[in-house]
Amino acid sequence: HAPVVATALRGIVYPTVIAVSLGYGPDSLSSFPRGFGCLTPRGEGIRSLGCVWDSALFAARAPANHVLVRVLLGGAVDESVDSLSDEEALETATADVARLFAPGTRPVTREVVRWARAIPQYAVGHPSVVARVGEGIAQLPGVSIAGNALHGVAFAKAATEGWRRGEAAAA
């Protein structure tokens, strides 16, 4: 049964996402709208999937009067990001932020983090994959599985399912 589960799980596609963190100083603060971030519609000539204002979401993520922007590149709509060097990813993200928000200055801090196999894609037929995994796991005593590959990409969904599986295992 384990090979059935493994085969089903291997069929789930996980494109790469590159997270580029850009920190802007006080001179750029007014360029960024209040909020938590934005999504970028395809067709706008901007490569980024979107931006998240980490400094607005998480306390102490940036110094006072600074903005920490996490720019996401790649995913299912741009699988070619694997070919970008770190410097190319930084330049792409910086150019996209400049076009979207015109901060007027270059970022004071920059970092690139690559997430290979980042976000599972729920293709047509995904419920049957979940069913095959569930049936196979049911035949393996003491084994349970949870995570964003099966029941929800968002952290809250994956964590909730993990909690349920943990409670079931403890019972």
Secondary structure, DSSP 8 states (H G I E B T S, - for coil): -HHHHHHHHHTSB---EEEEEEEE-GGGGGGS-SSSEEE--TTSS---SEEEEHHHHSTTSS-TT-EEEEEEEEGGG-GGGGG--HHHHHHHHHHHHHHHH--SS--SEEEEEEETT-S-B--TTHHHHHHHHHHHHHTSTT----STTTS-SSHHHHHHHHHHHHHHHH-
